Amino acid sequence: MDALARANQIRIQRAQLKRDLKSGRRSIHSLLLEPPEYVETAKVFDMLLAVPKYGRVKVNKILAHCRIAPSKTIGGLSERQRSELISLLHH
């Protein structure tokens, strides 16, 4: 039962985070640099999609450029992948 409550809490937090990314209240850069624990297991692809002006094609292109699998989680990013991604998102 605990696990279920925890999973629901994580889903609620992630949904709020996506809304914050969409509205500009949260920056994707700070999220990638210091991801909160509840985002560690979220897919990089899904989080990038929440950012305004980033659709599937653009996100796939960025991930391919950084050699990051679409199924990769935020917590699973290597330092190289994380810094490449951040530098690409600045443009």
PDB file with one MODEL, atoms N, CA, C and O in Angstrom:
MODEL        1
ATOM      1  N   MET A   1       0.824  -1.205   0.000  1.00  0.00           N
ATOM      2  CA  MET A   1       0.000   0.000   0.000  1.00  0.00           C
ATOM      3  C   MET A   1       0.869   1.270   0.000  1.00  0.00           C
ATOM      4  O   MET A   1       0.564   2.260  -0.666  1.00  0.00           O
ATOM      5  N   ASP A   2       1.937   1.200   0.757  1.00  0.00           N
ATOM      6  CA  ASP A   2       2.874   2.322   0.817  1.00  0.00           C
ATOM      7  C   ASP A   2       3.433   2.660  -0.553  1.00  0.00           C
ATOM      8  O   ASP A   2       3.525   3.826  -0.937  1.00  0.00           O
ATOM      9  N   ALA A   3       3.806   1.617  -1.280  1.00  0.00           N
ATOM     10  CA  ALA A   3       4.396   1.808  -2.608  1.00  0.00           C
ATOM     11  C   ALA A   3       3.409   2.491  -3.547  1.00  0.00           C
ATOM     12  O   ALA A   3       3.788   3.339  -4.356  1.00  0.00           O
ATOM     13  N   LEU A   4       2.157   2.117  -3.430  1.00  0.00           N
ATOM     14  CA  LEU A   4       1.116   2.702  -4.277  1.00  0.00           C
ATOM     15  C   LEU A   4       0.951   4.190  -3.967  1.00  0.00           C
ATOM     16  O   LEU A   4       0.853   5.011  -4.879  1.00  0.00           O
ATOM     17  N   ALA A   5       0.921   4.530  -2.697  1.00  0.00           N
ATOM     18  CA  ALA A   5       0.784   5.931  -2.278  1.00  0.00           C
ATOM     19  C   ALA A   5       1.992   6.731  -2.768  1.00  0.00           C
ATOM     20  O   ALA A   5       1.852   7.867  -3.221  1.00  0.00           O
ATOM     21  N   ARG A   6       3.163   6.133  -2.673  1.00  0.00           N
ATOM     22  CA  ARG A   6       4.388   6.792  -3.108  1.00  0.00           C
ATOM     23  C   ARG A   6       4.367   7.019  -4.627  1.00  0.00           C
ATOM     24  O   ARG A   6       4.746   8.087  -5.109  1.00  0.00           O
ATOM     25  N   ALA A   7       3.924   6.015  -5.359  1.00  0.00           N
ATOM     26  CA  ALA A   7       3.839   6.125  -6.822  1.00  0.00           C
ATOM     27  C   ALA A   7       2.860   7.222  -7.215  1.00  0.00           C
ATOM     28  O   ALA A   7       3.127   7.994  -8.136  1.00  0.00           O
ATOM     29  N   ASN A   8       1.741   7.294  -6.528  1.00  0.00           N
ATOM     30  CA  ASN A   8       0.759   8.342  -6.811  1.00  0.00           C
ATOM     31  C   ASN A   8       1.328   9.716  -6.516  1.00  0.00           C
ATOM     32  O   ASN A   8       1.119  10.658  -7.281  1.00  0.00           O
ATOM     33  N   GLN A   9       2.045   9.834  -5.413  1.00  0.00           N
ATOM     34  CA  GLN A   9       2.666  11.107  -5.028  1.00  0.00           C
ATOM     35  C   GLN A   9       3.655  11.544  -6.101  1.00  0.00           C
ATOM     36  O   GLN A   9       3.692  12.716  -6.476  1.00  0.00           O
ATOM     37  N   ILE A  10       4.458  10.600  -6.595  1.00  0.00           N
ATOM     38  CA  ILE A  10       5.455  10.895  -7.631  1.00  0.00           C
ATOM     39  C   ILE A  10       4.752  11.363  -8.899  1.00  0.00           C
ATOM     40  O   ILE A  10       5.188  12.328  -9.528  1.00  0.00           O
ATOM     41  N   ARG A  11       3.662  10.686  -9.284  1.00  0.00           N
ATOM     42  CA  ARG A  11       2.907  11.088 -10.480  1.00  0.00           C
ATOM     43  C   ARG A  11       2.360  12.499 -10.341  1.00  0.00           C
ATOM     44  O   ARG A  11       2.406  13.284 -11.288  1.00  0.00           O
ATOM     45  N   ILE A  12       1.848  12.817  -9.178  1.00  0.00           N
ATOM     46  CA  ILE A  12       1.304  14.161  -8.919  1.00  0.00           C
ATOM     47  C   ILE A  12       2.422  15.204  -9.029  1.00  0.00           C
ATOM     48  O   ILE A  12       2.246  16.248  -9.658  1.00  0.00           O
ATOM     49  N   GLN A  13       3.565  14.912  -8.416  1.00  0.00           N
ATOM     50  CA  GLN A  13       4.700  15.851  -8.452  1.00  0.00           C
ATOM     51  C   GLN A  13       5.211  16.052  -9.872  1.00  0.00           C
ATOM     52  O   GLN A  13       5.533  17.172 -10.269  1.00  0.00           O
ATOM     53  N   ARG A  14       5.285  14.961 -10.641  1.00  0.00           N
ATOM     54  CA  ARG A  14       5.761  15.067 -12.021  1.00  0.00           C
ATOM     55  C   ARG A  14       4.792  15.852 -12.887  1.00  0.00           C
ATOM     56  O   ARG A  14       5.209  16.644 -13.733  1.00  0.00           O
ATOM     57  N   ALA A  15       3.505  15.635 -12.679  1.00  0.00           N
ATOM     58  CA  ALA A  15       2.496  16.371 -13.453  1.00  0.00           C
ATOM     59  C   ALA A  15       2.635  17.866 -13.170  1.00  0.00           C
ATOM     60  O   ALA A  15       2.562  18.686 -14.084  1.00  0.00           O
ATOM     61  N   GLN A  16       2.833  18.211 -11.904  1.00  0.00           N
ATOM     62  CA  GLN A  16       3.017  19.614 -11.523  1.00  0.00           C
ATOM     63  C   GLN A  16       4.296  20.163 -12.152  1.00  0.00           C
ATOM     64  O   GLN A  16       4.316  21.291 -12.645  1.00  0.00           O
ATOM     65  N   LEU A  17       5.350  19.372 -12.134  1.00  0.00           N
ATOM     66  CA  LEU A  17       6.624  19.789 -12.714  1.00  0.00           C
ATOM     67  C   LEU A  17       6.463  20.075 -14.207  1.00  0.00           C
ATOM     68  O   LEU A  17       6.979  21.072 -14.711  1.00  0.00           O
ATOM     69  N   LYS A  18       5.747  19.200 -14.909  1.00  0.00           N
ATOM     70  CA  LYS A  18       5.524  19.410 -16.345  1.00  0.00           C
ATOM     71  C   LYS A  18       4.751  20.704 -16.579  1.00  0.00           C
ATOM     72  O   LYS A  18       5.050  21.451 -17.511  1.00  0.00           O
ATOM     73  N   ARG A  19       3.758  20.967 -15.733  1.00  0.00           N
ATOM     74  CA  ARG A  19       3.008  22.235 -15.861  1.00  0.00           C
ATOM     75  C   ARG A  19       3.936  23.420 -15.615  1.00  0.00           C
ATOM     76  O   ARG A  19       3.852  24.433 -16.309  1.00  0.00           O
ATOM     77  N   ASP A  20       4.820  23.293 -14.629  1.00  0.00           N
ATOM     78  CA  ASP A  20       5.782  24.369 -14.325  1.00  0.00           C
ATOM     79  C   ASP A  20       6.758  24.590 -15.477  1.00  0.00           C
ATOM     80  O   ASP A  20       7.111  25.729 -15.783  1.00  0.00           O
ATOM     81  N   LEU A  21       7.194  23.505 -16.117  1.00  0.00           N
ATOM     82  CA  LEU A  21       8.094  23.627 -17.269  1.00  0.00           C
ATOM     83  C   LEU A  21       7.371  24.332 -18.412  1.00  0.00           C
ATOM     84  O   LEU A  21       7.928  25.216 -19.062  1.00  0.00           O
ATOM     85  N   LYS A  22       6.130  23.929 -18.647  1.00  0.00           N
ATOM     86  CA  LYS A  22       5.331  24.500 -19.729  1.00  0.00           C
ATOM     87  C   LYS A  22       5.111  26.004 -19.530  1.00  0.00           C
ATOM     88  O   LYS A  22       5.174  26.786 -20.478  1.00  0.00           O
ATOM     89  N   SER A  23       4.855  26.384 -18.285  1.00  0.00           N
ATOM     90  CA  SER A  23       4.547  27.786 -18.001  1.00  0.00           C
ATOM     91  C   SER A  23       5.807  28.635 -17.815  1.00  0.00           C
ATOM     92  O   SER A  23       5.727  29.862 -17.757  1.00  0.00           O
ATOM     93  N   GLY A  24       6.969  27.981 -17.722  1.00  0.00           N
ATOM     94  CA  GLY A  24       8.209  28.733 -17.533  1.00  0.00           C
ATOM     95  C   GLY A  24       8.548  28.997 -16.077  1.00  0.00           C
ATOM     96  O   GLY A  24       9.519  29.696 -15.786  1.00  0.00           O
ATOM     97  N   ARG A  25       7.753  28.441 -15.147  1.00  0.00           N
ATOM     98  CA  ARG A  25       8.059  28.616 -13.721  1.00  0.00           C
ATOM     99  C   ARG A  25       9.292  27.809 -13.316  1.00  0.00           C
ATOM    100  O   ARG A  25       9.978  28.160 -12.356  1.00  0.00           O
ATOM    101  N   ARG A  26       9.570  26.736 -14.042  1.00  0.00           N
ATOM    102  CA  ARG A  26      10.758  25.907 -13.780  1.00  0.00           C
ATOM    103  C   ARG A  26      11.590  25.858 -15.048  1.00  0.00           C
ATOM    104  O   ARG A  26      11.030  25.834 -16.144  1.00  0.00           O
ATOM    105  N   SER A  27      12.895  25.844 -14.932  1.00  0.00           N
ATOM    106  CA  SER A  27      13.732  25.753 -16.129  1.00  0.00           C
ATOM    107  C   SER A  27      14.231  24.322 -16.289  1.00  0.00           C
ATOM    108  O   SER A  27      14.547  23.647 -15.309  1.00  0.00           O
ATOM    109  N   ILE A  28      14.296  23.875 -17.532  1.00  0.00           N
ATOM    110  CA  ILE A  28      14.772  22.519 -17.817  1.00  0.00           C
ATOM    111  C   ILE A  28      16.242  22.384 -17.423  1.00  0.00           C
ATOM    112  O   ILE A  28      16.691  21.296 -17.064  1.00  0.00           O
ATOM    113  N   HIS A  29      16.996  23.491 -17.491  1.00  0.00           N
ATOM    114  CA  HIS A  29      18.417  23.456 -17.134  1.00  0.00           C
ATOM    115  C   HIS A  29      18.609  23.109 -15.663  1.00  0.00           C
ATOM    116  O   HIS A  29      19.422  22.248 -15.326  1.00  0.00           O
ATOM    117  N   SER A  30      17.855  23.782 -14.780  1.00  0.00           N
ATOM    118  CA  SER A  30      18.007  23.499 -13.349  1.00  0.00           C
ATOM    119  C   SER A  30      17.531  22.080 -13.048  1.00  0.00           C
ATOM    120  O   SER A  30      18.068  21.404 -12.170  1.00  0.00           O
ATOM    121  N   LEU A  31      16.526  21.646 -13.784  1.00  0.00           N
ATOM    122  CA  LEU A  31      16.008  20.299 -13.595  1.00  0.00           C
ATOM    123  C   LEU A  31      17.068  19.251 -13.954  1.00  0.00           C
ATOM    124  O   LEU A  31      17.221  18.246 -13.259  1.00  0.00           O
ATOM    125  N   LEU A  32      17.791  19.498 -15.039  1.00  0.00           N
ATOM    126  CA  LEU A  32      18.831  18.552 -15.478  1.00  0.00           C
ATOM    127  C   LEU A  32      20.066  18.613 -14.575  1.00  0.00           C
ATOM    128  O   LEU A  32      20.699  17.592 -14.306  1.00  0.00           O
ATOM    129  N   LEU A  33      20.399  19.822 -14.110  1.00  0.00           N
ATOM    130  CA  LEU A  33      21.580  19.982 -13.258  1.00  0.00           C
ATOM    131  C   LEU A  33      21.372  19.391 -11.869  1.00  0.00           C
ATOM    132  O   LEU A  33      22.250  18.717 -11.330  1.00  0.00           O
ATOM    133  N   GLU A  34      20.200  19.653 -11.298  1.00  0.00           N
ATOM    134  CA  GLU A  34      19.905  19.161  -9.947  1.00  0.00           C
ATOM    135  C   GLU A  34      18.504  18.579  -9.911  1.00  0.00           C
ATOM    136  O   GLU A  34      17.578  19.206  -9.396  1.00  0.00           O
ATOM    137  N   PRO A  35      18.346  17.365 -10.465  1.00  0.00           N
ATOM    138  CA  PRO A  35      17.007  16.779 -10.512  1.00  0.00           C
ATOM    139  C   PRO A  35      16.502  16.368  -9.131  1.00  0.00           C
ATOM    140  O   PRO A  35      17.212  15.702  -8.378  1.00  0.00           O
ATOM    141  N   PRO A  36      15.265  16.769  -8.801  1.00  0.00           N
ATOM    142  CA  PRO A  36      14.682  16.300  -7.545  1.00  0.00           C
ATOM    143  C   PRO A  36      14.535  14.770  -7.616  1.00  0.00           C
ATOM    144  O   PRO A  36      14.449  14.203  -8.705  1.00  0.00           O
ATOM    145  N   GLU A  37      14.507  14.128  -6.483  1.00  0.00           N
ATOM    146  CA  GLU A  37      14.461  12.657  -6.437  1.00  0.00           C
ATOM    147  C   GLU A  37      13.299  12.077  -7.250  1.00  0.00           C
ATOM    148  O   GLU A  37      13.463  11.057  -7.920  1.00  0.00           O
ATOM    149  N   TYR A  38      12.123  12.723  -7.195  1.00  0.00           N
ATOM    150  CA  TYR A  38      10.953  12.172  -7.886  1.00  0.00           C
ATOM    151  C   TYR A  38      11.057  12.234  -9.414  1.00  0.00           C
ATOM    152  O   TYR A  38      10.207  11.684 -10.114  1.00  0.00           O
ATOM    153  N   VAL A  39      12.094  12.899  -9.933  1.00  0.00           N
ATOM    154  CA  VAL A  39      12.263  13.001 -11.379  1.00  0.00           C
ATOM    155  C   VAL A  39      13.350  12.041 -11.878  1.00  0.00           C
ATOM    156  O   VAL A  39      13.462  11.797 -13.080  1.00  0.00           O
ATOM    157  N   GLU A  40      14.137  11.506 -10.965  1.00  0.00           N
ATOM    158  CA  GLU A  40      15.241  10.617 -11.336  1.00  0.00           C
ATOM    159  C   GLU A  40      14.809   9.518 -12.309  1.00  0.00           C
ATOM    160  O   GLU A  40      15.543   9.192 -13.242  1.00  0.00           O
ATOM    161  N   THR A  41      13.624   8.948 -12.094  1.00  0.00           N
ATOM    162  CA  THR A  41      13.170   7.824 -12.926  1.00  0.00           C
ATOM    163  C   THR A  41      12.277   8.259 -14.087  1.00  0.00           C
ATOM    164  O   THR A  41      11.748   7.417 -14.812  1.00  0.00           O
ATOM    165  N   ALA A  42      12.108   9.569 -14.265  1.00  0.00           N
ATOM    166  CA  ALA A  42      11.300  10.075 -15.387  1.00  0.00           C
ATOM    167  C   ALA A  42      12.134  10.026 -16.669  1.00  0.00           C
ATOM    168  O   ALA A  42      13.357  10.156 -16.625  1.00  0.00           O
ATOM    169  N   LYS A  43      11.475   9.841 -17.792  1.00  0.00           N
ATOM    170  CA  LYS A  43      12.168   9.798 -19.082  1.00  0.00           C
ATOM    171  C   LYS A  43      12.583  11.218 -19.488  1.00  0.00           C
ATOM    172  O   LYS A  43      11.804  12.163 -19.365  1.00  0.00           O
ATOM    173  N   VAL A  44      13.804  11.346 -19.964  1.00  0.00           N
ATOM    174  CA  VAL A  44      14.313  12.638 -20.438  1.00  0.00           C
ATOM    175  C   VAL A  44      13.377  13.159 -21.536  1.00  0.00           C
ATOM    176  O   VAL A  44      13.021  14.337 -21.561  1.00  0.00           O
ATOM    177  N   PHE A  45      12.990  12.254 -22.439  1.00  0.00           N
ATOM    178  CA  PHE A  45      12.118  12.591 -23.568  1.00  0.00           C
ATOM    179  C   PHE A  45      10.839  13.291 -23.085  1.00  0.00           C
ATOM    180  O   PHE A  45      10.461  14.340 -23.606  1.00  0.00           O
ATOM    181  N   ASP A  46      10.182  12.696 -22.081  1.00  0.00           N
ATOM    182  CA  ASP A  46       8.920  13.261 -21.574  1.00  0.00           C
ATOM    183  C   ASP A  46       9.105  14.642 -20.956  1.00  0.00           C
ATOM    184  O   ASP A  46       8.270  15.528 -21.138  1.00  0.00           O
ATOM    185  N   MET A  47      10.196  14.818 -20.228  1.00  0.00           N
ATOM    186  CA  MET A  47      10.446  16.113 -19.591  1.00  0.00           C
ATOM    187  C   MET A  47      10.733  17.189 -20.639  1.00  0.00           C
ATOM    188  O   MET A  47      10.267  18.321 -20.509  1.00  0.00           O
ATOM    189  N   LEU A  48      11.499  16.838 -21.679  1.00  0.00           N
ATOM    190  CA  LEU A  48      11.797  17.811 -22.733  1.00  0.00           C
ATOM    191  C   LEU A  48      10.534  18.186 -23.502  1.00  0.00           C
ATOM    192  O   LEU A  48      10.373  19.333 -23.920  1.00  0.00           O
ATOM    193  N   LEU A  49       9.640  17.219 -23.687  1.00  0.00           N
ATOM    194  CA  LEU A  49       8.385  17.499 -24.394  1.00  0.00           C
ATOM    195  C   LEU A  49       7.541  18.539 -23.656  1.00  0.00           C
ATOM    196  O   LEU A  49       6.749  19.251 -24.272  1.00  0.00           O
ATOM    197  N   ALA A  50       7.713  18.623 -22.345  1.00  0.00           N
ATOM    198  CA  ALA A  50       6.925  19.570 -21.544  1.00  0.00           C
ATOM    199  C   ALA A  50       7.405  21.012 -21.727  1.00  0.00           C
ATOM    200  O   ALA A  50       6.699  21.959 -21.380  1.00  0.00           O
ATOM    201  N   VAL A  51       8.617  21.168 -22.277  1.00  0.00           N
ATOM    202  CA  VAL A  51       9.179  22.505 -22.474  1.00  0.00           C
ATOM    203  C   VAL A  51       8.547  23.155 -23.712  1.00  0.00           C
ATOM    204  O   VAL A  51       8.466  22.527 -24.767  1.00  0.00           O
ATOM    205  N   PRO A  52       8.098  24.419 -23.582  1.00  0.00           N
ATOM    206  CA  PRO A  52       7.496  25.100 -24.742  1.00  0.00           C
ATOM    207  C   PRO A  52       8.435  25.106 -25.943  1.00  0.00           C
ATOM    208  O   PRO A  52       9.651  25.223 -25.787  1.00  0.00           O
ATOM    209  N   LYS A  53       7.874  24.982 -27.128  1.00  0.00           N
ATOM    210  CA  LYS A  53       8.599  24.992 -28.403  1.00  0.00           C
ATOM    211  C   LYS A  53       9.409  23.725 -28.658  1.00  0.00           C
ATOM    212  O   LYS A  53      10.167  23.664 -29.626  1.00  0.00           O
ATOM    213  N   TYR A  54       9.259  22.714 -27.806  1.00  0.00           N
ATOM    214  CA  TYR A  54       9.937  21.439 -28.032  1.00  0.00           C
ATOM    215  C   TYR A  54       8.898  20.364 -28.306  1.00  0.00           C
ATOM    216  O   TYR A  54       8.189  19.911 -27.408  1.00  0.00           O
ATOM    217  N   GLY A  55       8.827  19.963 -29.588  1.00  0.00           N
ATOM    218  CA  GLY A  55       7.922  18.888 -29.978  1.00  0.00           C
ATOM    219  C   GLY A  55       8.708  17.597 -30.156  1.00  0.00           C
ATOM    220  O   GLY A  55       9.915  17.555 -29.918  1.00  0.00           O
ATOM    221  N   ARG A  56       8.010  16.543 -30.577  1.00  0.00           N
ATOM    222  CA  ARG A  56       8.636  15.224 -30.740  1.00  0.00           C
ATOM    223  C   ARG A  56       9.848  15.242 -31.669  1.00  0.00           C
ATOM    224  O   ARG A  56      10.884  14.659 -31.351  1.00  0.00           O
ATOM    225  N   VAL A  57       9.720  15.911 -32.817  1.00  0.00           N
ATOM    226  CA  VAL A  57      10.798  15.919 -33.812  1.00  0.00           C
ATOM    227  C   VAL A  57      12.046  16.591 -33.244  1.00  0.00           C
ATOM    228  O   VAL A  57      13.148  16.051 -33.338  1.00  0.00           O
ATOM    229  N   LYS A  58      11.865  17.764 -32.659  1.00  0.00           N
ATOM    230  CA  LYS A  58      12.996  18.516 -32.100  1.00  0.00           C
ATOM    231  C   LYS A  58      13.653  17.733 -30.957  1.00  0.00           C
ATOM    232  O   LYS A  58      14.878  17.640 -30.878  1.00  0.00           O
ATOM    233  N   VAL A  59      12.823  17.174 -30.079  1.00  0.00           N
ATOM    234  CA  VAL A  59      13.349  16.413 -28.938  1.00  0.00           C
ATOM    235  C   VAL A  59      14.125  15.186 -29.427  1.00  0.00           C
ATOM    236  O   VAL A  59      15.209  14.894 -28.923  1.00  0.00           O
ATOM    237  N   ASN A  60      13.569  14.473 -30.405  1.00  0.00           N
ATOM    238  CA  ASN A  60      14.271  13.297 -30.947  1.00  0.00           C
ATOM    239  C   ASN A  60      15.601  13.686 -31.583  1.00  0.00           C
ATOM    240  O   ASN A  60      16.590  12.965 -31.455  1.00  0.00           O
ATOM    241  N   LYS A  61      15.622  14.835 -32.273  1.00  0.00           N
ATOM    242  CA  LYS A  61      16.834  15.305 -32.928  1.00  0.00           C
ATOM    243  C   LYS A  61      17.912  15.637 -31.878  1.00  0.00           C
ATOM    244  O   LYS A  61      19.077  15.273 -32.039  1.00  0.00           O
ATOM    245  N   ILE A  62      17.510  16.322 -30.819  1.00  0.00           N
ATOM    246  CA  ILE A  62      18.433  16.687 -29.740  1.00  0.00           C
ATOM    247  C   ILE A  62      18.984  15.432 -29.059  1.00  0.00           C
ATOM    248  O   ILE A  62      20.188  15.319 -28.830  1.00  0.00           O
ATOM    249  N   LEU A  63      18.094  14.493 -28.738  1.00  0.00           N
ATOM    250  CA  LEU A  63      18.527  13.265 -28.073  1.00  0.00           C
ATOM    251  C   LEU A  63      19.476  12.464 -28.963  1.00  0.00           C
ATOM    252  O   LEU A  63      20.467  11.915 -28.482  1.00  0.00           O
ATOM    253  N   ALA A  64      19.172  12.398 -30.263  1.00  0.00           N
ATOM    254  CA  ALA A  64      20.035  11.668 -31.200  1.00  0.00           C
ATOM    255  C   ALA A  64      21.413  12.329 -31.270  1.00  0.00           C
ATOM    256  O   ALA A  64      22.438  11.648 -31.292  1.00  0.00           O
ATOM    257  N   HIS A  65      21.423  13.655 -31.304  1.00  0.00           N
ATOM    258  CA  HIS A  65      22.679  14.410 -31.364  1.00  0.00           C
ATOM    259  C   HIS A  65      23.552  14.123 -30.139  1.00  0.00           C
ATOM    260  O   HIS A  65      24.775  14.023 -30.245  1.00  0.00           O
ATOM    261  N   CYS A  66      22.913  13.994 -28.989  1.00  0.00           N
ATOM    262  CA  CYS A  66      23.643  13.740 -27.737  1.00  0.00           C
ATOM    263  C   CYS A  66      23.863  12.245 -27.492  1.00  0.00           C
ATOM    264  O   CYS A  66      24.436  11.857 -26.474  1.00  0.00           O
ATOM    265  N   ARG A  67      23.409  11.413 -28.422  1.00  0.00           N
ATOM    266  CA  ARG A  67      23.482   9.957 -28.280  1.00  0.00           C
ATOM    267  C   ARG A  67      22.814   9.492 -26.985  1.00  0.00           C
ATOM    268  O   ARG A  67      23.392   8.746 -26.195  1.00  0.00           O
ATOM    269  N   ILE A  68      21.585   9.955 -26.796  1.00  0.00           N
ATOM    270  CA  ILE A  68      20.791   9.577 -25.628  1.00  0.00           C
ATOM    271  C   ILE A  68      19.570   8.804 -26.131  1.00  0.00           C
ATOM    272  O   ILE A  68      18.854   9.283 -27.010  1.00  0.00           O
ATOM    273  N   ALA A  69      19.334   7.631 -25.587  1.00  0.00           N
ATOM    274  CA  ALA A  69      18.165   6.839 -25.977  1.00  0.00           C
ATOM    275  C   ALA A  69      16.894   7.523 -25.474  1.00  0.00           C
ATOM    276  O   ALA A  69      16.892   8.069 -24.371  1.00  0.00           O
ATOM    277  N   PRO A  70      15.808   7.506 -26.265  1.00  0.00           N
ATOM    278  CA  PRO A  70      14.554   8.134 -25.831  1.00  0.00           C
ATOM    279  C   PRO A  70      14.022   7.554 -24.520  1.00  0.00           C
ATOM    280  O   PRO A  70      13.264   8.210 -23.805  1.00  0.00           O
ATOM    281  N   SER A  71      14.422   6.321 -24.212  1.00  0.00           N
ATOM    282  CA  SER A  71      13.931   5.685 -22.981  1.00  0.00           C
ATOM    283  C   SER A  71      14.803   6.013 -21.762  1.00  0.00           C
ATOM    284  O   SER A  71      14.507   5.575 -20.651  1.00  0.00           O
ATOM    285  N   LYS A  72      15.876   6.783 -21.973  1.00  0.00           N
ATOM    286  CA  LYS A  72      16.808   7.117 -20.890  1.00  0.00           C
ATOM    287  C   LYS A  72      16.116   7.950 -19.813  1.00  0.00           C
ATOM    288  O   LYS A  72      15.325   8.844 -20.117  1.00  0.00           O
ATOM    289  N   THR A  73      16.422   7.647 -18.556  1.00  0.00           N
ATOM    290  CA  THR A  73      15.824   8.419 -17.457  1.00  0.00           C
ATOM    291  C   THR A  73      16.755   9.579 -17.078  1.00  0.00           C
ATOM    292  O   THR A  73      17.949   9.563 -17.374  1.00  0.00           O
ATOM    293  N   ILE A  74      16.177  10.573 -16.423  1.00  0.00           N
ATOM    294  CA  ILE A  74      16.959  11.741 -15.972  1.00  0.00           C
ATOM    295  C   ILE A  74      18.101  11.279 -15.064  1.00  0.00           C
ATOM    296  O   ILE A  74      19.234  11.743 -15.197  1.00  0.00           O
ATOM    297  N   GLY A  75      17.800  10.381 -14.158  1.00  0.00           N
ATOM    298  CA  GLY A  75      18.815   9.879 -13.222  1.00  0.00           C
ATOM    299  C   GLY A  75      19.866   9.029 -13.901  1.00  0.00           C
ATOM    300  O   GLY A  75      20.962   8.862 -13.365  1.00  0.00           O
ATOM    301  N   GLY A  76      19.555   8.478 -15.087  1.00  0.00           N
ATOM    302  CA  GLY A  76      20.477   7.593 -15.785  1.00  0.00           C
ATOM    303  C   GLY A  76      21.425   8.300 -16.736  1.00  0.00           C
ATOM    304  O   GLY A  76      22.257   7.659 -17.377  1.00  0.00           O
ATOM    305  N   LEU A  77      21.303   9.622 -16.834  1.00  0.00           N
ATOM    306  CA  LEU A  77      22.179  10.381 -17.735  1.00  0.00           C
ATOM    307  C   LEU A  77      23.612  10.403 -17.200  1.00  0.00           C
ATOM    308  O   LEU A  77      23.841  10.559 -16.001  1.00  0.00           O
ATOM    309  N   SER A  78      24.563  10.243 -18.108  1.00  0.00           N
ATOM    310  CA  SER A  78      25.971  10.375 -17.701  1.00  0.00           C
ATOM    311  C   SER A  78      26.291  11.872 -17.644  1.00  0.00           C
ATOM    312  O   SER A  78      25.526  12.703 -18.135  1.00  0.00           O
ATOM    313  N   GLU A  79      27.413  12.192 -17.047  1.00  0.00           N
ATOM    314  CA  GLU A  79      27.820  13.607 -16.971  1.00  0.00           C
ATOM    315  C   GLU A  79      27.948  14.205 -18.368  1.00  0.00           C
ATOM    316  O   GLU A  79      27.523  15.335 -18.609  1.00  0.00           O
ATOM    317  N   ARG A  80      28.541  13.434 -19.294  1.00  0.00           N
ATOM    318  CA  ARG A  80      28.715  13.912 -20.665  1.00  0.00           C
ATOM    319  C   ARG A  80      27.355  14.199 -21.298  1.00  0.00           C
ATOM    320  O   ARG A  80      27.145  15.264 -21.879  1.00  0.00           O
ATOM    321  N   GLN A  81      26.438  13.245 -21.183  1.00  0.00           N
ATOM    322  CA  GLN A  81      25.109  13.416 -21.774  1.00  0.00           C
ATOM    323  C   GLN A  81      24.404  14.624 -21.165  1.00  0.00           C
ATOM    324  O   GLN A  81      23.784  15.418 -21.873  1.00  0.00           O
ATOM    325  N   ARG A  82      24.506  14.750 -19.852  1.00  0.00           N
ATOM    326  CA  ARG A  82      23.855  15.852 -19.142  1.00  0.00           C
ATOM    327  C   ARG A  82      24.394  17.200 -19.631  1.00  0.00           C
ATOM    328  O   ARG A  82      23.617  18.106 -19.929  1.00  0.00           O
ATOM    329  N   SER A  83      25.723  17.333 -19.714  1.00  0.00           N
ATOM    330  CA  SER A  83      26.290  18.629 -20.117  1.00  0.00           C
ATOM    331  C   SER A  83      26.047  18.916 -21.599  1.00  0.00           C
ATOM    332  O   SER A  83      25.811  20.066 -21.969  1.00  0.00           O
ATOM    333  N   GLU A  84      26.103  17.886 -22.455  1.00  0.00           N
ATOM    334  CA  GLU A  84      25.807  18.089 -23.880  1.00  0.00           C
ATOM    335  C   GLU A  84      24.374  18.559 -24.058  1.00  0.00           C
ATOM    336  O   GLU A  84      24.097  19.482 -24.824  1.00  0.00           O
ATOM    337  N   LEU A  85      23.475  17.914 -23.345  1.00  0.00           N
ATOM    338  CA  LEU A  85      22.057  18.245 -23.430  1.00  0.00           C
ATOM    339  C   LEU A  85      21.820  19.688 -22.990  1.00  0.00           C
ATOM    340  O   LEU A  85      21.106  20.437 -23.657  1.00  0.00           O
ATOM    341  N   ILE A  86      22.416  20.070 -21.876  1.00  0.00           N
ATOM    342  CA  ILE A  86      22.241  21.415 -21.351  1.00  0.00           C
ATOM    343  C   ILE A  86      22.793  22.462 -22.340  1.00  0.00           C
ATOM    344  O   ILE A  86      22.171  23.500 -22.567  1.00  0.00           O
ATOM    345  N   SER A  87      23.957  22.173 -22.918  1.00  0.00           N
ATOM    346  CA  SER A  87      24.522  23.154 -23.854  1.00  0.00           C
ATOM    347  C   SER A  87      23.679  23.266 -25.124  1.00  0.00           C
ATOM    348  O   SER A  87      23.576  24.348 -25.701  1.00  0.00           O
ATOM    349  N   LEU A  88      23.083  22.173 -25.559  1.00  0.00           N
ATOM    350  CA  LEU A  88      22.226  22.217 -26.745  1.00  0.00           C
ATOM    351  C   LEU A  88      20.922  22.955 -26.483  1.00  0.00           C
ATOM    352  O   LEU A  88      20.380  23.610 -27.373  1.00  0.00           O
ATOM    353  N   LEU A  89      20.429  22.847 -25.275  1.00  0.00           N
ATOM    354  CA  LEU A  89      19.146  23.480 -24.929  1.00  0.00           C
ATOM    355  C   LEU A  89      19.282  24.982 -24.731  1.00  0.00           C
ATOM    356  O   LEU A  89      18.277  25.692 -24.682  1.00  0.00           O
ATOM    357  N   HIS A  90      20.503  25.472 -24.618  1.00  0.00           N
ATOM    358  CA  HIS A  90      20.696  26.926 -24.470  1.00  0.00           C
ATOM    359  C   HIS A  90      20.405  27.672 -25.759  1.00  0.00           C
ATOM    360  O   HIS A  90      20.120  28.869 -25.740  1.00  0.00           O
ATOM    361  N   HIS A  91      20.479  26.952 -26.900  1.00  0.00           N
ATOM    362  CA  HIS A  91      20.329  27.617 -28.203  1.00  0.00           C
ATOM    363  C   HIS A  91      18.889  27.752 -28.603  1.00  0.00           C
ATOM    364  O   HIS A  91      18.593  28.288 -29.670  1.00  0.00           O
TER     365      HIS A  91
ENDMDL
END
